[in-house]
């Protein structure tokens, strides 16, 4: 391996920060956990794993070349991500009183439905795209990675978010009675929407 334990630890810390940033996966996971408890949420967490492996793998194989050919690629991607976060934040605030469970696409019963919802959320998550395709080259010397390095990076890329998502799902499961009250839902949505707008405003200046 060419990467050191320190490099991997630093990357794991960045993954933890990524997880702690509110985003579509949180909303989807909360929707499943509130509607059906932990049993409905864990398949979604496994679906998210697909994207958490795919994005860093694609970044390692191709993003270095894309950036070298199209110098403005990451700038455009940052602005797209910023606008997406701003839009999501505004929409969440506008519908702050709407219960999460009303989105049938996220709460459709069944393990397979949950797994597919997780895949859809992570593969279309601009935060994940921006992180893996924009930041991964800054952590590792991608052209010189070996297969063992790639395996370790992909393993951490899904392990850290998976553990976080499972803990979050279990926590929501235990607090369902509190979180399903209209007042709590409205406060949660207002807070999440405001945080998403703040993230969207910050992205262009990072």
C-alpha positions in Angstrom: 0.0 0.0 0.0 1.1 3.5 -0.7 -1.3 5.3 1.7 -0.4 5.5 5.4 -2.6 4.9 8.4 -2.5 8.7 9.0 -3.8 9.4 5.5 -6.7 6.9 6.1 -7.5 8.4 9.5 -7.6 11.9 8.1 -9.9 10.7 5.3 -12.1 8.9 7.8 -12.4 12.2 9.7 -13.5 13.9 6.6 -16.1 11.2 6.0 -17.5 11.8 9.5 -17.8 15.5 8.8 -19.6 14.6 5.5 -22.0 12.4 7.4 -22.7 15.1 10.0 -23.7 17.6 7.3 -27.5 17.4 6.9 -28.5 16.2 3.4 -30.9 14.0 1.4 -29.7 10.8 3.1 -30.7 12.2 6.5 -34.2 13.1 5.2 -34.7 9.7 3.6 -33.4 7.8 6.6 -35.6 9.9 8.9 -38.6 9.2 6.7 -38.1 5.5 6.8 -37.3 5.4 10.5 -40.3 7.5 11.4 -42.7 5.5 9.3 -41.6 2.0 10.1 -38.8 2.1 12.7 -35.4 0.7 12.5 -36.6 -2.3 10.5 -37.7 0.0 7.7 -34.5 2.2 7.8 -31.6 -0.3 7.7 -32.3 -1.4 4.1 -32.0 2.2 3.0 -28.7 2.5 4.8 -27.5 -0.5 2.8 -28.6 1.0 -0.4 -26.6 4.1 0.4 -23.5 1.9 0.6 -23.7 1.4 -3.2 -23.1 5.0 -3.9 -20.5 5.4 -1.1 -18.4 2.7 -2.9 -19.2 3.9 -6.5 -18.3 7.6 -6.1 -14.8 7.2 -4.7 -14.1 4.4 -7.1 -15.1 6.6 -10.1 -13.1 9.5 -8.6 -9.9 7.4 -8.4 -10.3 6.1 -12.0 -11.4 9.2 -13.8 -11.7 12.6 -12.0 -8.0 13.4 -12.2 -8.1 13.2 -15.9 -11.4 15.2 -16.2 -10.0 18.0 -14.1 -6.8 18.1 -16.1 -8.7 18.4 -19.3 -11.6 20.7 -18.2 -10.1 23.2 -15.7 -13.5 24.7 -14.9 -15.2 21.4 -14.1 -15.0 21.6 -10.3 -16.1 25.3 -10.3 -19.2 24.4 -12.2 -19.8 21.4 -9.9 -19.5 23.6 -6.8 -22.1 26.1 -8.1 -24.5 23.3 -9.1 -24.1 21.8 -5.6 -24.6 25.2 -4.0 -27.8 25.9 -5.9 -29.1 22.5 -5.1 -28.5 23.0 -1.4 -30.2 26.4 -1.5 -33.2 25.0 -3.3 -33.5 22.1 -0.9 -33.3 24.4 2.1 -35.9 26.8 0.8 -38.3 23.9 -0.1 -37.9 22.3 3.4 -38.6 25.7 5.1 -41.7 26.3 2.9 -43.1 22.9 3.8 -41.8 22.9 7.4 -45.2 21.7 8.7 -45.5 18.8 6.4 -44.8 15.4 8.0 -42.0 13.4 6.5 -44.1 10.3 6.2 -46.3 12.0 3.5 -43.5 11.3 1.0 -44.6 7.8 -0.2 -41.6 7.4 -2.4 -39.4 7.2 0.7 -41.8 5.4 3.0 -43.0 2.7 0.6 -43.0 -0.6 2.7 -40.6 -3.4 2.0 -36.9 -4.0 2.3 -36.3 -3.9 -1.5 -38.1 -0.5 -1.7 -35.9 0.8 1.1 -32.8 -0.4 -0.5 -33.7 1.2 -3.9 -34.6 4.4 -2.2 -31.2 4.5 -0.5 -29.5 3.9 -3.9 -31.5 6.7 -5.5 -30.8 9.2 -2.7 -27.0 8.7 -2.7 -26.5 8.4 -6.4 -28.3 11.7 -6.9 -26.8 13.4 -3.8 -24.8 16.5 -4.9 -23.0 16.6 -1.6 -21.6 13.1 -2.2 -20.7 13.9 -5.8 -18.9 17.1 -4.8 -17.0 15.5 -2.0 -15.8 12.4 -3.7 -15.1 13.9 -7.1 -13.8 17.2 -5.8 -12.0 16.4 -2.6 -10.7 12.9 -2.9 -7.8 13.9 -5.1 -6.7 16.2 -2.3 -6.3 13.3 0.2 -4.5 10.8 -2.0 -2.1 10.7 -5.0 -4.7 9.0 -7.2 -2.4 8.1 -10.1 -0.1 6.1 -7.9 -2.7 4.2 -5.9 -2.5 0.4 -5.8 -5.5 -1.9 -5.7 -5.0 -2.4 -2.0 -5.1 1.4 -1.5 -8.3 1.6 -3.6 -9.9 -1.2 -1.5 -9.0 0.5 1.8 -10.4 3.9 0.5 -13.7 2.4 -0.7 -14.0 0.3 2.5 -13.8 3.5 4.6 -16.0 5.4 2.2 -18.9 3.1 3.0 -18.1 2.0 6.6 -18.1 5.4 8.2 -21.4 6.6 6.7 -23.0 3.2 7.2 -22.2 3.1 10.9 -23.5 6.7 11.3 -26.7 6.0 9.4 -27.4 2.9 11.5 -26.9 4.8 14.7 -29.1 7.6 13.4 -31.8 5.2 12.4 -31.7 3.5 15.8 -31.9 6.9 17.6 -34.9 8.0 15.5 -36.6 4.7 16.1 -36.3 5.2 19.9 -37.6 8.8 19.6 -40.4 8.2 17.1 -43.1 9.3 19.6 -41.5 12.7 20.1 -40.3 13.3 16.5 -43.7 12.6 15.0 -45.5 15.4 16.8 -46.4 18.3 14.5 -44.4 20.9 16.5 -41.3 18.8 16.5 -41.5 18.1 12.8 -41.9 21.8 12.0 -38.9 22.7 14.2 -36.8 20.0 12.7 -37.7 21.0 9.1 -37.0 24.7 9.8 -33.6 23.9 11.4 -32.7 21.5 8.5 -33.8 23.9 5.9 -31.7 26.7 7.4 -28.7 24.5 7.7 -29.0 23.4 4.1 -29.1 27.1 2.9 -26.0 27.9 5.0 -24.1 25.0 3.4 -25.2 26.1 0.0 -24.0 29.6 0.6 -20.6 28.3 1.9 -19.8 25.9 -0.9 -18.7 28.4 -3.6 -16.2 29.9 -1.2 -14.5 26.7 0.0 
